[in-house]
Amino acid sequence: MLNYPLKFTPILKEKIWGGNKLREILNKDSNQENLGESWEISGVSGDISVVENGSLKGTNLNELIATYKGKFLGEKIYKKFGKDFPLLIKYIDAKTALSVQLHPGDELAKKRHNSFGKTEMWYIMQADENANINVGFKETISKEDYIKHLEENKITEVLNFEDVNKGDSFFINTGKVHAIGAGVLLAEIQQTSDITYRIYDWDRTDNDGNARELHTDLALDAIDFEKKDDFKLNYDKVENESSNIASCEYFTTNYLPVKGNLKKDYSNTDSFIIYMCVDGNAAITVNGHAEAIKQGQSILIPAENKEVLISSPGCELLEVYVK
């Protein structure tokens, strides 16, 4: 039953900052005006992904794990995470800037929310001219100085902003303040968590004139106030080879540009494999079962499958798994 590439029905999220790129560039089927996120593969409670293709169509992610355990996740991953799928896979379109925010680490998230923390990474798929993101502070800042800037509505004066272009990639450690800027379309790989501490929201309000909730007090114990140049990721771009972008205890992400036919051997990888197509299109074949993937789509290969054939006239994939 697990012997083919699995596609899941995207879970589409309207956001106050969302736009139209998920529809117009990534061809997501939605009539929502401010479409901000497409949750491609999710084990978050209340937003559990459902298979949309093949013999397992209609089966949700929790049911797959309960039934197939390590054959689906990988034996070591199942022993560590049990019924919980460890990653949340998204595409995000920011028509306007997201709030300045941060995420707690595992220990704090477990204590306060009975949740995992939220370490994440971004891969920029498209960016308008002069688009940028916030990652961290310009300089190391004291807690007192941070609070002063926040109270005086001058927090943006101490934030570090980075211009972005297609192909740029960033690692967002827990505790690091960050915000996706206006005009950015990206792929996000993160721990399974929906815990966000919002500290500044550009003074915006919704259609009823209400501001979104801020989490100023919760954030104080979670913020990393140090300036750290640990976020911009450099990687190779070699055709038909997996080049590592990010590797941490929660996920490994490789850049994989494919042209022609490429056979992948995962005999030494005790994990499910996720392909996110960030450009072009391809056919992903497992055990003779082929599934098409195009820009803005994602596919999961269950762990028990060790050979994958990728065929493409030209595509760029993010190859994601858990070590």
MIDRENGU-537969 format. One record per residue: residue number from 1; chain; x, y, z of N, C-alpha, C in turn. Coordinates in steps of 0.05 Angstrom, whole numbers, m for minus. Each point is the difference from the previous one (the first is absolute). Example, Ala and Ser with C-alpha at 12.3 -4.5 7.8 and 13.67 -1.06 7.14 Angstrom:
<1,A,<264,m114,156>,<m18,24,0>,<18,24,0>>,
<2,A,<m7,21,m14>,<16,24,1>,<m15,22,14>>,
END
This chain:
<1,A,<16,m25,0>,<m16,25,0>,<17,25,0>>,
<2,A,<24,m2,11>,<17,24,2>,<19,2,m24>>,
<3,A,<m4,m16,m21>,<20,m3,m21>,<m4,21,m22>>,
<4,A,<m7,24,6>,<m3,21,m21>,<4,28,13>>,
<5,A,<5,20,m17>,<4,27,11>,<m27,12,9>>,
<6,A,<m1,10,24>,<m25,11,12>,<m2,30,m4>>,
<7,A,<m23,8,m9>,<m6,29,m1>,<m22,5,20>>,
<8,A,<0,23,13>,<m19,8,19>,<m15,25,m9>>,
<9,A,<m26,2,7>,<m16,23,m7>,<10,24,16>>,
<10,A,<8,22,m14>,<10,23,15>,<m21,12,18>>,
<11,A,<8,9,24>,<m17,14,19>,<6,29,m3>>,
<12,A,<m19,15,m12>,<5,28,m7>,<m10,19,22>>,
<13,A,<17,20,6>,<m5,18,23>,<m1,29,m10>>,
<14,A,<m23,12,6>,<m2,29,m5>,<13,15,22>>,
<15,A,<16,21,m7>,<15,16,20>,<m4,29,m6>>,
<16,A,<2,17,20>,<m3,29,m3>,<21,11,m19>>,
<17,A,<23,m14,m1>,<23,9,m17>,<2,m16,m26>>,
<18,A,<m19,m18,m5>,<2,m17,m24>,<m6,14,m26>>,
<19,A,<6,m13,m22>,<m3,12,m27>,<m12,m19,m20>>,
<20,A,<10,1,m24>,<m11,m17,m22>,<21,m18,m13>>,
<21,A,<24,0,9>,<21,m16,m13>,<m4,m30,2>>,
<22,A,<m11,m9,23>,<m6,m28,3>,<m19,m10,m22>>,
<23,A,<m19,17,m7>,<m18,m6,m22>,<13,4,m27>>,
<24,A,<12,23,m4>,<8,8,m27>,<27,m12,m8>>,
<25,A,<18,m5,19>,<26,m12,m7>,<0,m30,6>>,
<26,A,<m11,m8,23>,<1,m28,8>,<m26,m15,m6>>,
<27,A,<m19,14,m12>,<m25,m13,m9>,<m16,m14,21>>,
<28,A,<0,11,24>,<m17,m11,21>,<m29,7,m5>>,
<29,A,<m18,m19,4>,<m28,3,m6>,<m15,13,23>>,
<30,A,<m4,26,m2>,<m13,14,22>,<m12,26,m11>>,
<31,A,<m22,8,13>,<m11,26,m7>,<4,20,23>>,
<32,A,<17,m7,19>,<6,18,23>,<16,24,m10>>,
<33,A,<m7,23,9>,<13,24,m10>,<29,3,11>>,
<34,A,<3,m5,25>,<27,4,13>,<11,m28,7>>,
<35,A,<8,m15,m20>,<10,m27,4>,<29,1,9>>,
<36,A,<5,m7,25>,<27,4,11>,<17,m25,1>>,
<37,A,<m13,m23,6>,<16,m25,4>,<m14,m24,m13>>,
<38,A,<16,m17,m10>,<m9,m27,m9>,<16,m20,17>>,
<39,A,<m15,m13,19>,<12,m21,16>,<0,m25,m16>>,
<40,A,<23,m9,m9>,<2,m22,m19>,<m1,m27,15>>,
<41,A,<14,m2,22>,<0,m25,16>,<0,8,29>>,
<42,A,<m22,m6,14>,<m4,10,27>,<m10,m21,19>>,
<43,A,<12,m2,23>,<m10,m16,22>,<m10,16,23>>,
<44,A,<m3,26,m5>,<m10,19,21>,<m29,m7,7>>,
<45,A,<m6,m2,25>,<m27,m6,9>,<m20,19,m12>>,
<46,A,<m22,m10,m12>,<m20,16,m13>,<6,6,m29>>,
<47,A,<25,m6,m9>,<8,3,m28>,<16,m24,m9>>,
<48,A,<m12,m23,1>,<14,m25,m8>,<m3,m5,m30>>,
<49,A,<22,m3,m13>,<0,m4,m29>,<m13,m26,m8>>,
<50,A,<m13,0,m24>,<m14,m24,m10>,<11,m7,m28>>,
<51,A,<6,m25,m4>,<10,m10,m26>,<m20,6,m22>>,
<52,A,<9,10,m23>,<m18,6,m22>,<3,m18,m24>>,
<53,A,<19,m19,1>,<5,m17,m24>,<3,m29,7>>,
<54,A,<m5,m17,m19>,<6,m29,3>,<m18,m15,19>>,
<55,A,<9,m24,7>,<m16,m19,16>,<m5,10,28>>,
<56,A,<16,18,10>,<m3,11,27>,<m15,27,0>>,
<57,A,<m12,7,m22>,<m15,25,m2>,<m21,1,22>>,
<58,A,<m1,23,14>,<m19,4,22>,<11,m7,28>>,
<59,A,<23,m13,0>,<13,m7,26>,<15,24,10>>,
<60,A,<m3,6,26>,<15,23,10>,<27,m8,12>>,
<61,A,<16,20,5>,<28,m5,9>,<1,m16,26>>,
<62,A,<m17,6,19>,<0,m14,25>,<m7,m30,m4>>,
<63,A,<m19,m5,m18>,<m7,m28,m6>,<23,m15,m13>>,
<64,A,<14,13,m18>,<23,m12,m13>,<21,m8,21>>,
<65,A,<6,18,19>,<20,m6,21>,<m10,m23,18>>,
<66,A,<m25,1,8>,<m11,m20,18>,<1,m28,m13>>,
<67,A,<m5,m1,m26>,<m1,m25,m15>,<27,m11,m7>>,
<68,A,<17,17,m10>,<25,m9,m13>,<25,6,17>>,
<69,A,<m2,17,20>,<21,6,19>,<27,6,m14>>,
<70,A,<21,m16,7>,<26,5,m11>,<3,m5,m30>>,
<71,A,<m18,m16,m12>,<1,m3,m29>,<m7,26,m14>>,
<72,A,<m16,17,13>,<m7,25,m11>,<20,22,8>>,
<73,A,<5,2,26>,<18,22,10>,<29,m6,m2>>,
<74,A,<8,m25,3>,<27,m8,6>,<0,m11,28>>,
<75,A,<15,m21,5>,<m2,m14,26>,<10,18,23>>,
<76,A,<23,13,m4>,<10,17,21>,<m18,24,5>>,
<77,A,<m11,11,m21>,<m18,23,3>,<m25,m8,15>>,
<78,A,<m11,m24,m6>,<m24,m9,14>,<6,m5,30>>,
<79,A,<24,m11,6>,<7,m4,28>,<2,27,15>>,
<80,A,<9,20,m14>,<4,27,13>,<m26,15,2>>,
<81,A,<m16,0,m22>,<m23,18,m1>,<m27,m14,3>>,
<82,A,<0,m27,m2>,<m25,m14,3>,<m21,9,m21>>,
<83,A,<m23,7,10>,<m23,7,m17>,<3,28,m12>>,
<84,A,<20,16,8>,<2,28,m8>,<18,2,m25>>,
<85,A,<m11,12,m22>,<17,5,m23>,<18,23,6>>,
<86,A,<26,m2,m5>,<19,20,11>,<3,26,m15>>,
<87,A,<m10,1,m25>,<4,25,m16>,<m26,12,m9>>,
<88,A,<1,26,m5>,<m22,14,m13>,<11,14,m25>>,
<89,A,<m11,m6,m23>,<10,9,m26>,<m20,20,m12>>,
<90,A,<11,24,m7>,<m18,22,m9>,<12,14,m24>>,
<91,A,<m19,13,m15>,<8,23,m18>,<m14,25,11>>,
<92,A,<14,22,0>,<m10,25,12>,<3,23,m20>>,
<93,A,<m22,16,m2>,<0,24,m17>,<m6,24,18>>,
<94,A,<19,19,2>,<m4,24,16>,<m4,24,m19>>,
<95,A,<m25,8,m3>,<m6,24,m16>,<9,25,16>>,
<96,A,<m5,m1,26>,<11,20,19>,<17,m16,21>>,
<97,A,<15,15,16>,<19,m13,18>,<m15,m16,22>>,
<98,A,<11,m23,7>,<m11,m14,24>,<9,15,25>>,
<99,A,<m13,m6,22>,<8,12,25>,<29,m7,7>>,
<100,A,<13,17,16>,<26,m7,11>,<m6,m20,23>>,
<101,A,<13,m22,m1>,<m8,m22,18>,<24,m17,7>>,
<102,A,<m4,m20,17>,<20,m20,6>,<m15,m24,10>>,
<103,A,<15,m22,3>,<m12,m25,9>,<16,m11,23>>,
<104,A,<m13,m12,19>,<14,m12,23>,<14,m26,m8>>,
<105,A,<20,m8,16>,<13,m25,m4>,<m16,m23,12>>,
<106,A,<10,m24,m3>,<m14,m24,9>,<m8,1,29>>,
<107,A,<19,7,17>,<m4,m1,29>,<m22,19,9>>,
<108,A,<1,25,m10>,<m20,20,8>,<m27,m7,m13>>,
<109,A,<0,m8,m25>,<m25,m8,m14>,<m14,m23,14>>,
<110,A,<16,m19,9>,<m11,m23,15>,<m13,9,26>>,
<111,A,<14,17,14>,<m9,9,27>,<m25,17,m3>>,
<112,A,<m1,18,m19>,<m22,19,m2>,<m24,m10,m17>>,
<113,A,<7,m15,m21>,<m21,m7,m20>,<m3,m29,m6>>,
<114,A,<16,m17,14>,<1,m29,m6>,<4,m4,m30>>,
<115,A,<19,14,m11>,<6,0,m29>,<29,m3,m5>>,
<116,A,<8,m7,m24>,<28,3,m9>,<6,29,m3>>,
<117,A,<26,7,1>,<9,26,m8>,<m2,4,m30>>,
<118,A,<10,22,m10>,<m3,5,m29>,<25,11,m12>>,
<119,A,<18,m19,m6>,<23,7,m17>,<m9,m3,m29>>,
<120,A,<9,20,m17>,<m10,m1,m27>,<21,11,m20>>,
<121,A,<m5,m4,m25>,<17,11,m21>,<m18,10,m23>>,
<122,A,<11,19,m15>,<m14,11,m23>,<17,m3,m25>>,
<123,A,<m14,m6,m23>,<13,1,m26>,<m17,20,m17>>,
<124,A,<13,21,m10>,<m14,21,m15>,<m5,m10,m28>>,
<125,A,<m26,m2,m7>,<m8,m9,m27>,<m3,23,m20>>,
<126,A,<m9,23,10>,<m3,24,m16>,<m1,24,18>>,
<127,A,<11,22,m9>,<0,24,16>,<m3,24,m18>>,
<128,A,<m18,18,8>,<m3,25,m15>,<25,17,3>>,
<129,A,<3,20,m17>,<23,18,2>,<1,13,27>>,
<130,A,<24,1,12>,<5,12,26>,<m14,m14,23>>,
<131,A,<m9,m24,m4>,<m12,m15,22>,<21,m8,20>>,
<132,A,<m8,m2,26>,<19,m7,21>,<m14,m16,21>>,
<133,A,<17,m10,18>,<m10,m14,24>,<14,10,25>>,
<134,A,<m11,m3,23>,<13,5,25>,<10,m26,12>>,
<135,A,<26,m1,7>,<11,m22,15>,<19,11,21>>,
<136,A,<m9,m1,25>,<17,8,22>,<2,30,4>>,
<137,A,<19,7,18>,<5,28,6>,<25,10,m15>>,
<138,A,<1,27,m4>,<24,12,m12>,<25,m5,18>>,
<139,A,<m4,4,25>,<21,m4,20>,<m11,m14,24>>,
<140,A,<17,m12,17>,<m9,m12,25>,<m14,22,16>>,
<141,A,<m22,m7,12>,<m16,20,15>,<m7,m10,27>>,
<142,A,<m1,17,20>,<m8,m8,27>,<m31,m3,1>>,
<143,A,<m9,m15,19>,<m29,m3,4>,<m13,27,6>>,
<144,A,<14,16,16>,<m11,27,7>,<m2,18,m25>>,
<145,A,<21,m1,m17>,<m1,17,m24>,<m21,m10,m19>>,
<146,A,<m3,m26,m2>,<m20,m12,m17>,<m28,10,9>>,
<147,A,<m6,m2,26>,<m26,8,10>,<m5,30,m5>>,
<148,A,<21,16,3>,<m2,29,m5>,<m8,5,m29>>,
<149,A,<13,m13,m19>,<m7,4,m28>,<m28,m10,m6>>,
<150,A,<m8,m21,13>,<m26,m11,m4>,<m22,20,10>>,
<151,A,<5,10,24>,<m20,18,12>,<m2,27,m15>>,
<152,A,<23,8,m12>,<0,25,m15>,<m7,m4,m29>>,
<153,A,<m9,m24,m8>,<m8,m7,m27>,<23,5,m20>>,
<154,A,<25,m7,9>,<23,4,m17>,<16,m26,m4>>,
<155,A,<m14,m22,3>,<14,m26,m1>,<13,m4,m27>>,
<156,A,<m11,10,m21>,<11,m5,m27>,<28,13,m3>>,
<157,A,<6,20,17>,<26,13,m2>,<23,m18,8>>,
<158,A,<m6,m21,15>,<22,m18,9>,<m1,m28,m13>>,
<159,A,<m18,m3,m19>,<m3,m26,m14>,<19,m1,m24>>,
<160,A,<10,m24,m6>,<17,m5,m24>,<m17,m8,m24>>,
<161,A,<2,14,m22>,<m15,m6,m24>,<19,m9,m22>>,
<162,A,<m8,m21,m15>,<16,m11,m21>,<m16,0,m26>>,
<163,A,<12,11,m21>,<m12,m1,m27>,<0,m29,m9>>,
<164,A,<m20,m8,m15>,<m2,m28,m9>,<m5,m3,m29>>,
<165,A,<9,m22,m11>,<m4,m7,m28>,<m6,m30,m2>>,
<166,A,<m10,m8,m23>,<m6,m29,m5>,<24,m17,6>>,
<167,A,<m4,m21,15>,<22,m18,7>,<13,5,26>>,
<168,A,<m4,23,12>,<11,6,26>,<m13,m18,21>>,
<169,A,<15,m8,20>,<m11,m17,21>,<9,9,27>>,
<170,A,<m17,m3,20>,<5,10,27>,<m9,m21,21>>,
<171,A,<16,m2,21>,<m6,m17,23>,<m8,17,23>>,
<172,A,<m24,m7,12>,<m11,16,22>,<0,m17,25>>,
<173,A,<20,5,17>,<1,m14,26>,<m22,10,18>>,
<174,A,<m8,m17,19>,<m19,9,20>,<11,24,15>>,
<175,A,<m17,19,7>,<8,23,14>,<9,24,m17>>,
<176,A,<5,m5,m26>,<9,21,m18>,<m24,15,m10>>,
<177,A,<m1,27,3>,<m21,16,m10>,<2,0,m31>>,
<178,A,<m23,m1,m13>,<0,m1,m29>,<m27,8,m12>>,
<179,A,<0,8,m25>,<m25,7,m14>,<5,m3,m30>>,
<180,A,<m18,m14,m14>,<0,m1,m29>,<m10,27,m10>>,
<181,A,<15,13,m18>,<m8,26,m10>,<m19,m1,m23>>,
<182,A,<m11,23,m7>,<m19,2,m22>,<12,m8,m26>>,
<183,A,<m15,m15,m16>,<9,m7,m27>,<17,m26,m1>>,
<184,A,<m1,m16,21>,<17,m24,1>,<m18,m25,m1>>,
<185,A,<7,m18,m18>,<m12,m27,m2>,<21,m20,7>>,
<186,A,<m6,m17,19>,<21,m19,9>,<m11,m27,8>>,
<187,A,<19,m19,2>,<m6,m27,11>,<11,0,28>>,
<188,A,<m16,m12,18>,<9,m2,28>,<m1,m29,9>>,
<189,A,<22,m8,14>,<2,m26,13>,<4,6,29>>,
<190,A,<m17,m12,17>,<2,6,29>,<m8,m24,17>>,
<191,A,<7,1,25>,<m11,m19,19>,<m31,2,1>>,
<192,A,<m13,m22,7>,<m29,1,3>,<m7,16,25>>,
<193,A,<m8,24,m5>,<m7,19,21>,<m14,23,m13>>,
<194,A,<m20,11,14>,<m13,25,m9>,<1,21,22>>,
<195,A,<22,m1,16>,<4,19,22>,<16,24,m9>>,
<196,A,<m12,23,0>,<14,24,m9>,<m5,22,21>>,
<197,A,<22,14,7>,<m2,24,18>,<4,25,m17>>,
<198,A,<m22,14,m3>,<0,24,m17>,<7,24,17>>,
<199,A,<21,16,m8>,<8,22,16>,<m5,28,m12>>,
<200,A,<m5,0,m27>,<m6,25,m14>,<m14,m6,m25>>,
<201,A,<m22,15,m6>,<m16,m6,m24>,<m5,24,m18>>,
<202,A,<20,18,0>,<m1,22,m19>,<m25,18,4>>,
<203,A,<m11,0,24>,<m23,17,7>,<m25,m5,m17>>,
<204,A,<m2,m23,m12>,<m23,m5,m18>,<m24,m11,16>>,
<205,A,<m23,3,m12>,<m25,m10,11>,<m15,m15,m21>>,
<206,A,<m20,m16,9>,<m16,m15,m19>,<m23,17,m10>>,
<207,A,<m19,m12,m15>,<m22,16,m12>,<m18,12,21>>,
<208,A,<1,m10,24>,<m16,11,22>,<15,19,17>>,
<209,A,<25,6,m8>,<16,19,15>,<14,m12,24>>,
<210,A,<1,m27,2>,<13,m13,23>,<28,m8,m7>>,
<211,A,<18,6,19>,<28,m8,m3>,<3,m29,8>>,
<212,A,<19,m14,m12>,<5,m28,8>,<14,m1,27>>,
<213,A,<m4,m22,14>,<12,m4,26>,<30,0,m1>>,
<214,A,<13,14,19>,<29,m2,3>,<7,m17,24>>,
<215,A,<24,m11,0>,<8,m19,21>,<25,11,14>>,
<216,A,<0,25,7>,<23,14,11>,<12,m15,24>>,
<217,A,<m16,m7,19>,<10,m12,25>,<10,m28,m5>>,
<218,A,<m15,m16,m15>,<9,m27,m6>,<27,0,m15>>,
<219,A,<3,19,m18>,<24,1,m16>,<25,6,15>>,
<220,A,<m2,15,22>,<24,9,15>,<18,m23,8>>,
<221,A,<m11,m22,9>,<16,m23,9>,<10,m17,m23>>,
<222,A,<m9,6,m24>,<6,m17,m23>,<20,13,m20>>,
<223,A,<3,27,1>,<15,14,m20>,<30,m4,4>>,
<224,A,<14,m3,m23>,<29,1,0>,<8,28,m7>>,
<225,A,<11,15,19>,<7,28,m4>,<27,4,m13>>,
<226,A,<15,m21,m5>,<26,2,m12>,<m1,3,m30>>,
<227,A,<18,16,m11>,<4,1,m29>,<16,m25,m8>>,
<228,A,<m11,m16,m18>,<13,m24,m9>,<m3,m2,m30>>,
<229,A,<23,m2,m14>,<m1,m3,m29>,<m1,m30,m7>>,
<230,A,<m22,m13,8>,<m3,m29,m3>,<m23,m7,m17>>,
<231,A,<m10,19,m16>,<m26,m5,m13>,<2,m3,m30>>,
<232,A,<18,13,m13>,<2,m1,m30>,<14,m26,m7>>,
<233,A,<m13,m16,m17>,<10,m27,m7>,<12,0,m28>>,
<234,A,<24,m11,m3>,<13,m2,m26>,<0,m30,m8>>,
<235,A,<m4,m5,m26>,<m1,m27,m9>,<8,m1,m29>>,
<236,A,<8,m24,m9>,<8,m5,m28>,<m24,m5,m17>>,
<237,A,<4,5,m26>,<m22,m5,m20>,<11,m17,m22>>,
<238,A,<1,m26,4>,<11,m19,m19>,<m23,m17,m11>>,
<239,A,<m3,1,m27>,<m22,m14,m13>,<1,m30,7>>,
<240,A,<m23,m11,7>,<m4,m28,6>,<16,m10,25>>,
<241,A,<6,19,18>,<13,m7,25>,<m15,14,23>>,
<242,A,<m2,m14,23>,<m11,12,24>,<21,16,14>>,
<243,A,<m4,26,4>,<18,17,14>,<m13,11,25>>,
<244,A,<13,m4,23>,<m12,7,25>,<m4,30,4>>,
<245,A,<m24,8,7>,<m5,27,7>,<0,3,31>>,
<246,A,<m15,m17,13>,<m2,2,30>,<m1,m28,11>>,
<247,A,<13,m3,23>,<m1,m25,14>,<0,5,30>>,
<248,A,<m20,m10,14>,<m2,3,29>,<m13,m25,11>>,
<249,A,<m4,m1,26>,<m11,m24,12>,<m29,m5,m8>>,
<250,A,<m13,21,m11>,<m29,m2,m6>,<m5,m7,m30>>,
<251,A,<18,9,m17>,<m4,m5,m29>,<26,4,m15>>,
<252,A,<1,m13,m23>,<21,6,m20>,<m13,8,m25>>,
<253,A,<10,22,m13>,<m11,9,m25>,<22,3,m20>>,
<254,A,<m3,m13,m23>,<19,2,m22>,<m12,13,m24>>,
<255,A,<16,14,m16>,<m8,11,m25>,<6,m20,m22>>,
<256,A,<m19,m7,m16>,<3,m21,m20>,<m11,9,m27>>,
<257,A,<17,10,m18>,<m9,7,m27>,<3,m24,m18>>,
<258,A,<m21,m6,m14>,<m1,m25,m17>,<m5,7,m29>>,
<259,A,<15,m12,m17>,<m5,1,m29>,<6,m27,m12>>,
<260,A,<m20,m11,m13>,<2,m28,m10>,<m10,m19,20>>,
<261,A,<13,m23,3>,<m8,m21,19>,<20,m3,22>>,
<262,A,<m9,0,25>,<17,m3,23>,<m11,m22,18>>,
<263,A,<17,m20,6>,<m8,m20,19>,<11,7,28>>,
<264,A,<m17,m1,20>,<9,5,27>,<m3,m25,17>>,
<265,A,<22,m6,15>,<1,m24,17>,<m1,10,29>>,
<266,A,<m21,m8,14>,<m3,8,28>,<3,m23,19>>,
<267,A,<16,m19,m7>,<5,m24,16>,<11,7,28>>,
<268,A,<16,21,1>,<12,8,25>,<m15,23,14>>,
<269,A,<m24,5,m9>,<m16,22,12>,<m25,m11,13>>,
<270,A,<1,m2,26>,<m23,m11,15>,<m21,22,5>>,
<271,A,<m12,10,m22>,<m19,23,3>,<m17,1,m25>>,
<272,A,<m24,10,4>,<m16,9,m23>,<16,21,m15>>,
<273,A,<m7,4,m26>,<13,21,m16>,<m23,19,m10>>,
<274,A,<5,26,2>,<m19,19,m11>,<14,15,m22>>,
<275,A,<m13,3,m23>,<9,17,m22>,<m19,24,m1>>,
<276,A,<11,24,1>,<m15,24,m5>,<11,11,m26>>,
<277,A,<m18,4,m19>,<8,10,m27>,<m1,30,1>>,
<278,A,<24,13,m1>,<1,29,1>,<3,13,m27>>,
<279,A,<4,m17,m21>,<0,11,m28>,<m2,m24,m19>>,
<280,A,<m13,5,m23>,<m2,m21,m20>,<m19,m22,6>>,
<281,A,<4,m24,m11>,<m17,m22,4>,<15,m26,m3>>,
<282,A,<m11,m22,10>,<13,m26,m1>,<m20,m22,3>>,
<283,A,<9,m24,m6>,<m15,m25,7>,<16,m15,21>>,
<284,A,<m13,m7,22>,<13,m15,21>,<m11,m28,m1>>,
<285,A,<18,m20,m4>,<m9,m28,m3>,<11,m17,22>>,
<286,A,<m18,m16,13>,<7,m19,20>,<m14,m26,m6>>,
<287,A,<16,m22,m3>,<m12,m27,m5>,<m18,0,m25>>,
<288,A,<8,16,m20>,<m16,1,m24>,<m23,19,1>>,
<289,A,<m5,12,23>,<m22,19,3>,<10,29,m4>>,
<290,A,<m8,14,m20>,<9,27,m6>,<m20,20,9>>,
<291,A,<10,22,11>,<m17,22,9>,<13,26,m10>>,
<292,A,<m16,17,m13>,<10,26,m9>,<2,20,23>>,
<293,A,<20,17,m2>,<3,21,20>,<9,25,m16>>,
<294,A,<m12,23,7>,<8,25,m13>,<4,21,22>>,
<295,A,<9,23,m9>,<7,22,19>,<m24,5,19>>,
<296,A,<7,0,26>,<m20,5,20>,<m14,m25,11>>,
<297,A,<9,m23,m9>,<m11,m25,10>,<21,m15,16>>,
<298,A,<m10,m20,15>,<18,m15,18>,<m8,m30,m1>>,
<299,A,<19,m17,3>,<m4,m29,0>,<15,m13,23>>,
<300,A,<m12,m20,12>,<13,m15,21>,<5,m29,m8>>,
<301,A,<24,m9,3>,<7,m28,m5>,<2,m14,27>>,
<302,A,<m18,m20,6>,<2,m14,25>,<27,m14,4>>,
<303,A,<9,m3,25>,<27,m8,6>,<7,m28,m11>>,
<304,A,<m19,m18,m2>,<7,m27,m9>,<9,m1,m29>>,
<305,A,<m5,21,m15>,<8,1,m28>,<29,11,m2>>,
<306,A,<18,m15,m13>,<28,8,0>,<10,9,m27>>,
<307,A,<m16,m4,m21>,<9,9,m27>,<m21,18,m12>>,
<308,A,<9,23,m9>,<m17,20,m13>,<12,9,m26>>,
<309,A,<m16,2,m21>,<9,10,m25>,<m14,28,m5>>,
<310,A,<17,19,m5>,<m10,27,m6>,<6,6,m29>>,
<311,A,<m20,7,m15>,<3,7,m28>,<m11,28,m5>>,
<312,A,<16,17,m14>,<m8,27,m3>,<14,14,m23>>,
<313,A,<m14,17,m15>,<13,17,m20>,<16,22,13>>,
<314,A,<m4,3,26>,<14,21,15>,<m16,8,24>>,
<315,A,<9,m6,24>,<m15,8,24>,<20,5,23>>,
<316,A,<m10,14,20>,<15,4,25>,<m17,m10,23>>,
<317,A,<11,m19,15>,<m14,m13,22>,<15,7,26>>,
<318,A,<m15,2,22>,<11,m2,27>,<m5,m28,9>>,
<319,A,<21,m14,9>,<m1,m27,9>,<2,1,31>>,
<320,A,<m21,m9,13>,<m2,3,29>,<m4,m27,14>>,
<321,A,<16,m4,22>,<m4,m24,16>,<10,5,28>>,
<322,A,<m3,m19,17>,<9,2,28>,<23,m21,4>>,
<323,A,<22,10,10>,<23,m19,5>,<m6,m18,24>>,
END
